[in-house]
Amino acid sequence: MPMTERYLNALRQNDYLQALQWIDSLVQHYSVSEGDADTILQLVIFELVQHGLSSTDIAHVELLYVFLDEQLPPFTGKVGYNATVFCNAVMQYMVFEENELLHFYKTDKLLDAKGVKEWMQREHVEFDSAKNANLLMEKYIALNNSASKVKKEAQLIRSKINYILDSQSLIKEYLTKLITLQNSEEFTSVRLGLINSLYSFLMDKTILTDDVVETLVTFVERIQKMEPYPWEKDILRKLVPKKEISLISSLFDQSAGKFQFFVVKVISAMLSTTGDEKTSPQSSNTPKQ
C-alpha cells in the first residue's frame, strides 16, 4: 500500500498514535472486516515485508511495547489492539529476516486481501510452523527483556502524547464555553476565531513537537494581550507547555498488570497452508491477543 511508508516514518519520529492509524488504513484499503484479526495480521506482515524495517525501527517497537505493557490510555481499546497487531507483525518480520525468508514472501504482484492471505500462508520447505512458533517465542522473550531498558525514554514520549491529548480537551472546552457565551458581554468574536483556528490546528496532532509548542505559545500570547477573563486565564495557563516536560506523566504512576499480548498460536496459524485452513467462526472474528 502506497501510504505504508508514511506511517512507518511516523513511527520513526516517535509519533505512535499516527503510526498506529496505519492498521485502520490497511483495513480500509483492503476492505476487510475489523474483526478479522487473522487476515489483518497477515496484511500488516505482508506490508512490512514489502517495505522493510531497519534495526532503528525495531527500537521504536520496543518503546511501543512498553506502552502496551502499561495498559494505560491512550494505548488501550482500539489503539491498544492496533499496537498489539503491529508488535506481533514486527516479531514475525524479524523471524523471517533472520531466517532469510523475506525474499520468499516479497512480491511485486498487486494482491487483494484474499490473495495476500494465500500468499503469506505458503510454507517454506525448510521452515514449518513449529519452528516458527519457537522462534517467535524467543523474539517475544527478547522484546520483553529489552523493553525494560527503555522505560525512561517511553515515559518522556508518553508525556508528550498526553500533553497533546490534554491540550485538545482544553481547547474543546474553551471553544464550547465561548460558543455558549454568544450574546453575552463576555463574548468576543475575535477570541472565538483564534480558538477555532487553534482547535483546527491541534485536532490532527498526535504528539507534542517544537512546531506545536511554538504555535501554542503564539496563540496564548495573543489572547493574553486581549485581557481575558479569569476562567480563560486558567485554561491558557494549562495550555502553555512547561520549559521541561516531566519525564513521568500523571498516568504513569498508576498500577497496571502485565499485558501479555503475544500469543504465538495466532501468528503461527499464519503459516498454515490454505488447504489446511479451517478456522472456527469465533477464531475468524475475534481479535487474537
CORPEKA-V824923 format. One record per residue. N is the residue number from 1. RES is the residue in three letters. PHI is phi in radians with two decimals (* if undefined). PSI is psi as a letter, one per 30 degrees, with the letter a starting at -180 (* if undefined). OMEGA is omega in whole degrees, 0 to 359 (999 if undefined). Layout:
BEGIN
N_RES_PHI_PSI_OMEGA / N_RES_PHI_PSI_OMEGA
END
This chain:
BEGIN
1_MET_*_k_184 / 2_PRO_-0.98_e_185 / 3_MET_-1.37_f_185 / 4_THR_-0.98_e_183 / 5_GLU_-1.08_e_179 / 6_ARG_-1.10_e_180 / 7_TYR_-1.24_e_177 / 8_LEU_-1.16_e_176 / 9_ASN_-1.14_e_176 / 10_ALA_-1.10_e_176 / 11_LEU_-1.03_e_182 / 12_ARG_-1.17_f_179 / 13_GLN_-1.79_g_180 / 14_ASN_1.13_g_179 / 15_ASP_-1.58_i_190 / 16_TYR_-1.20_e_180 / 17_LEU_-1.12_e_176 / 18_GLN_-1.15_e_181 / 19_ALA_-1.07_e_183 / 20_LEU_-1.30_f_174 / 21_GLN_-1.18_f_177 / 22_TRP_-1.00_e_181 / 23_ILE_-1.05_e_179 / 24_ASP_-1.11_e_179 / 25_SER_-1.14_e_178 / 26_LEU_-1.14_e_179 / 27_VAL_-1.02_e_180 / 28_GLN_-1.26_e_183 / 29_HIS_-1.09_e_183 / 30_TYR_-1.62_f_177 / 31_SER_0.95_h_178 / 32_VAL_-1.99_l_179 / 33_SER_-1.27_k_178 / 34_GLU_-1.11_f_180 / 35_GLY_-1.50_f_181 / 36_ASP_-1.47_i_187 / 37_ALA_-1.08_e_182 / 38_ASP_-1.09_e_180 / 39_THR_-1.17_e_180 / 40_ILE_-1.05_e_179 / 41_LEU_-1.04_e_181 / 42_GLN_-1.19_e_177 / 43_LEU_-1.11_e_180 / 44_VAL_-1.15_e_178 / 45_ILE_-1.07_e_179 / 46_PHE_-1.01_e_181 / 47_GLU_-1.14_e_178 / 48_LEU_-1.10_e_180 / 49_VAL_-1.10_e_182 / 50_GLN_-1.23_e_185 / 51_HIS_-1.75_f_177 / 52_GLY_1.50_l_177 / 53_LEU_-2.29_l_177 / 54_SER_-1.87_l_178 / 55_SER_-1.09_e_177 / 56_THR_-1.15_e_178 / 57_ASP_-1.07_e_180 / 58_ILE_-1.10_e_179 / 59_ALA_-1.09_e_178 / 60_HIS_-1.19_e_179 / 61_VAL_-1.20_e_176 / 62_GLU_-1.05_e_178 / 63_LEU_-1.16_e_179 / 64_LEU_-1.09_e_179 / 65_TYR_-1.11_e_177 / 66_VAL_-1.04_e_179 / 67_PHE_-1.07_e_178 / 68_LEU_-1.13_e_182 / 69_ASP_-1.11_e_180 / 70_GLU_-1.26_f_182 / 71_GLN_0.98_h_180 / 72_LEU_-2.08_k_177 / 73_PRO_-1.02_k_6 / 74_PRO_-1.56_g_184 / 75_PHE_-1.56_h_176 / 76_THR_-2.33_l_178 / 77_GLY_1.00_b_183 / 78_LYS_-1.11_e_179 / 79_VAL_-1.10_e_178 / 80_GLY_-1.10_e_178 / 81_TYR_-1.08_e_179 / 82_ASN_-1.07_e_179 / 83_ALA_-1.15_e_179 / 84_THR_-1.09_e_179 / 85_VAL_-1.05_e_182 / 86_PHE_-1.07_e_181 / 87_CYS_-1.10_e_179 / 88_ASN_-1.08_e_180 / 89_ALA_-1.13_e_179 / 90_VAL_-1.15_e_178 / 91_MET_-1.06_e_179 / 92_GLN_-1.16_e_177 / 93_TYR_-1.01_e_181 / 94_MET_-1.10_e_178 / 95_VAL_-1.12_e_177 / 96_PHE_-1.05_e_183 / 97_GLU_-1.10_e_183 / 98_GLU_-1.24_f_178 / 99_ASN_-1.87_g_175 / 100_GLU_0.94_h_181 / 101_LEU_-1.96_f_181 / 102_LEU_-1.05_e_181 / 103_HIS_-1.13_f_181 / 104_PHE_-1.20_e_183 / 105_TYR_-1.81_f_180 / 106_LYS_-1.50_k_181 / 107_THR_-2.73_l_175 / 108_ASP_-1.68_f_181 / 109_LYS_-1.18_k_173 / 110_LEU_-1.59_j_187 / 111_LEU_-1.99_k_171 / 112_ASP_-1.53_a_184 / 113_ALA_-1.04_e_179 / 114_LYS_-1.11_e_180 / 115_GLY_-1.12_e_178 / 116_VAL_-1.09_e_181 / 117_LYS_-1.07_e_179 / 118_GLU_-1.14_e_181 / 119_TRP_-1.14_e_183 / 120_MET_-1.33_f_180 / 121_GLN_-1.52_f_175 / 122_ARG_-1.14_k_182 / 123_GLU_-1.87_k_178 / 124_HIS_-1.19_k_185 / 125_VAL_-1.05_f_182 / 126_GLU_-1.85_g_183 / 127_PHE_-2.56_j_181 / 128_ASP_-1.68_l_184 / 129_SER_-1.16_e_180 / 130_ALA_-1.17_e_178 / 131_LYS_-1.12_e_179 / 132_ASN_-1.06_e_181 / 133_ALA_-1.07_e_180 / 134_ASN_-1.13_e_180 / 135_LEU_-1.21_e_177 / 136_LEU_-1.12_e_179 / 137_MET_-1.12_e_176 / 138_GLU_-1.08_e_179 / 139_LYS_-1.13_e_180 / 140_TYR_-1.10_e_180 / 141_ILE_-1.08_e_179 / 142_ALA_-1.12_e_179 / 143_LEU_-1.13_e_180 / 144_ASN_-1.07_e_180 / 145_ASN_-1.27_e_182 / 146_SER_-1.24_f_182 / 147_ALA_-1.10_e_181 / 148_SER_-1.14_f_183 / 149_LYS_-1.52_f_184 / 150_VAL_-2.06_g_183 / 151_LYS_-1.14_e_180 / 152_LYS_-1.13_e_177 / 153_GLU_-1.12_e_179 / 154_ALA_-1.11_e_179 / 155_GLN_-1.10_e_179 / 156_LEU_-1.12_e_179 / 157_ILE_-1.13_e_179 / 158_ARG_-1.05_e_181 / 159_SER_-1.09_e_179 / 160_LYS_-1.24_e_177 / 161_ILE_-1.18_e_181 / 162_ASN_-1.10_e_180 / 163_TYR_-1.09_e_178 / 164_ILE_-1.10_e_181 / 165_LEU_-1.10_e_178 / 166_ASP_-1.15_e_180 / 167_SER_-1.14_e_178 / 168_GLN_-1.07_e_179 / 169_SER_-1.14_e_179 / 170_LEU_-1.13_e_180 / 171_ILE_-1.14_e_178 / 172_LYS_-1.11_e_177 / 173_GLU_-1.09_e_180 / 174_TYR_-1.06_e_182 / 175_LEU_-1.11_e_180 / 176_THR_-1.08_e_181 / 177_LYS_-1.14_e_179 / 178_LEU_-1.09_e_181 / 179_ILE_-1.12_e_180 / 180_THR_-1.22_f_182 / 181_LEU_-1.55_g_178 / 182_GLN_-1.02_k_183 / 183_ASN_1.29_g_175 / 184_SER_-2.07_l_183 / 185_GLU_-1.24_f_179 / 186_GLU_-1.43_f_184 / 187_PHE_-1.40_k_174 / 188_THR_-2.46_k_183 / 189_SER_-1.15_e_179 / 190_VAL_-1.11_e_180 / 191_ARG_-1.11_e_179 / 192_LEU_-1.07_e_179 / 193_GLY_-1.12_e_179 / 194_LEU_-1.11_e_182 / 195_ILE_-1.19_e_175 / 196_ASN_-1.06_e_179 / 197_SER_-1.13_e_179 / 198_LEU_-1.16_e_178 / 199_TYR_-1.06_e_180 / 200_SER_-1.08_e_180 / 201_PHE_-1.17_e_188 / 202_LEU_-1.39_e_193 / 203_MET_-1.16_f_177 / 204_ASP_-1.79_g_178 / 205_LYS_-1.56_k_183 / 206_THR_-2.19_f_176 / 207_ILE_-2.77_k_180 / 208_LEU_-1.26_k_178 / 209_THR_-2.26_l_178 / 210_ASP_-1.04_e_179 / 211_ASP_-1.11_e_179 / 212_VAL_-1.16_e_180 / 213_VAL_-1.04_e_181 / 214_GLU_-1.06_e_180 / 215_THR_-1.17_e_179 / 216_LEU_-1.04_e_181 / 217_VAL_-1.07_e_180 / 218_THR_-1.07_e_180 / 219_PHE_-1.13_e_182 / 220_VAL_-1.09_e_180 / 221_GLU_-1.09_e_180 / 222_ARG_-1.14_e_182 / 223_ILE_-1.24_e_179 / 224_GLN_-1.09_f_179 / 225_LYS_-1.37_f_182 / 226_MET_-1.74_g_180 / 227_GLU_0.93_i_181 / 228_PRO_-1.17_l_178 / 229_TYR_-1.30_l_182 / 230_PRO_-0.91_e_181 / 231_TRP_-1.14_e_177 / 232_GLU_-1.24_e_180 / 233_LYS_-1.04_e_180 / 234_ASP_-1.10_e_179 / 235_ILE_-1.19_e_181 / 236_LEU_-1.08_e_180 / 237_ARG_-1.11_e_180 / 238_LYS_-1.32_f_183 / 239_LEU_-1.32_e_185 / 240_VAL_-1.28_j_180 / 241_PRO_-1.10_k_175 / 242_LYS_-1.20_l_182 / 243_LYS_-1.05_e_178 / 244_GLU_-2.25_j_179 / 245_ILE_-1.24_k_180 / 246_SER_-1.03_k_179 / 247_LEU_-1.24_f_182 / 248_ILE_-2.05_j_179 / 249_SER_-1.30_l_181 / 250_SER_-1.12_f_181 / 251_LEU_-1.37_f_188 / 252_PHE_-1.14_f_183 / 253_ASP_-1.34_f_178 / 254_GLN_-1.21_k_180 / 255_SER_-1.34_k_178 / 256_ALA_-2.59_k_179 / 257_GLY_-1.29_l_179 / 258_LYS_-1.11_k_181 / 259_PHE_-1.77_j_182 / 260_GLN_-1.51_i_188 / 261_PHE_-1.53_f_191 / 262_PHE_-1.54_j_179 / 263_VAL_-2.02_j_186 / 264_VAL_-1.07_e_183 / 265_LYS_-1.04_e_181 / 266_VAL_-1.09_e_183 / 267_ILE_-1.34_e_180 / 268_SER_-1.10_e_180 / 269_ALA_-1.06_f_181 / 270_MET_-1.05_e_185 / 271_LEU_-1.52_f_178 / 272_SER_-1.17_k_179 / 273_THR_-1.25_l_182 / 274_THR_-1.10_f_179 / 275_GLY_-1.17_e_182 / 276_ASP_-1.62_f_187 / 277_GLU_-1.33_j_177 / 278_LYS_-2.47_i_181 / 279_THR_-1.53_k_177 / 280_SER_-1.31_l_178 / 281_PRO_-0.96_e_181 / 282_GLN_-1.18_e_184 / 283_SER_-1.24_f_181 / 284_SER_-1.51_f_183 / 285_ASN_-2.06_f_182 / 286_THR_-1.94_k_179 / 287_PRO_-0.99_k_177 / 288_LYS_-1.54_k_181 / 289_GLN_-2.29_*_999
END
